[in-house]
Amino acid sequence: MANSCNGCGLCCKLFLINLSREEYLSGKYRTVFEQYGFMADFGEAKKCGANLLAKKDDGSCIYLDGTQCGIHADRPKVCQAFFCTSKAKGFQSMVTIIKENDSQKISSCAS
């Protein structure tokens, strides 16, 4: 089965998104500590979590609109790489977490 997304939005609700150096320094994404200002030193930003994508009060991604990504065409690289149908070793723990959190939605995502 090819990697695909059926738009359940669970990954956007369950996981923190670490922006890459390039993504963080671009300033185009809202981050968890943006109200405190931008940190030019990415190493320091990463140490304190300032490179994490902002979350809504319910814990979902700031860019999640219903179950759809509001910045889909320009989403972070890690979001582009992840699919709940992924067989990649690096994503298996995330796939398991999604399955454990909503078996009904994952079955529609994985079909």
N, C-alpha and C positions, 0 to 999 in steps of 0.2 A: 504494500500500500504506500502510495506517495504521501509525503507530508502535506497536510492540509489543515485549514482552520475553518471550523463551522461557526465561529463567532459566539461561543458560549461565554467568553469573558472571564472564565475562572482564573486563568493565569494572571490577568490584570487585577484580580481581587486578592490573590494569595501571596504574591511574591514582590519583594523589593527589587527595583531595577537600578543596577549600578551603571551609571553613564561612563563611557570610555573617556579618556583624556580629551580627545578631539571633541566629543559631544559636549562634555562639561565646559570646556574652554570656549565653545561656540556661543554659549549664553542663550541658545534658542530653546532650551528646555527649562521648565520650572522645577526647582529642586526643593528638598525638605528644609533647608536653612536659608533660602533666598532672602528672607526678611532681614537677615543679619549681614547681607552683602555678599559679594562675590569674592572667592579666595583664588588669587592668581596662581598660587602654588598648588598644582593638582595633587601632589603627594600628600600635602597637609589636608586638602579637601577630602581625599579618599580615607585618610586615617580617622577623621571625625564623622564620616558619612555624609559630608556636604555634597557629594556627587550622586546621591540617591534621588531618583525622580520623586517629585512631590506626591503626596497621597491626599485623598479626600478624607473627611471625618469618619467615613465608614471603612476606611483602610484600603479602598480601591485606588487605582491609578488616577491621578488628576485628569488624565486625558481620556478616561473611559466614559463613553456616552451611552448609557444603557448597557448593552453587551458589545458595543462596537468601539473600536479605537478612533478617537477624534483626530489623530495625527497619523493614521495608518500609512500614508505614502512617505512620511518622514519620521517614522518611529525609530527608536534606538536600535542599534545593530543586534543587541541581545534579544530584543523583541522580534526582530525579523528572523532570527535563527531558531526560535523556539516554536514547536508545535506539540500539542498534546498527543499526537500520534507518533512522535519522534522515537526512533530506535537508537539514537545516539547515546552512548554511555553517559556522557556528561549531563544529560537531561533526565535520566531514568528516575532519580530521586524526586524531581519535580513532577513527572508524570504520575508517580506513585502518590504524591501528596494530593494532586488533583483528583485522582481516583478515590482516595480516602475521604475527601471533603464533599464530594457530590457524585455518587455513583450514577445517578440518573443523568446528570448533565454530561458526565464523561462518556457515557455510552453514546450519546448523540454526537459528541465531539469526535469520538474514535471511529464512528461508523463511516 
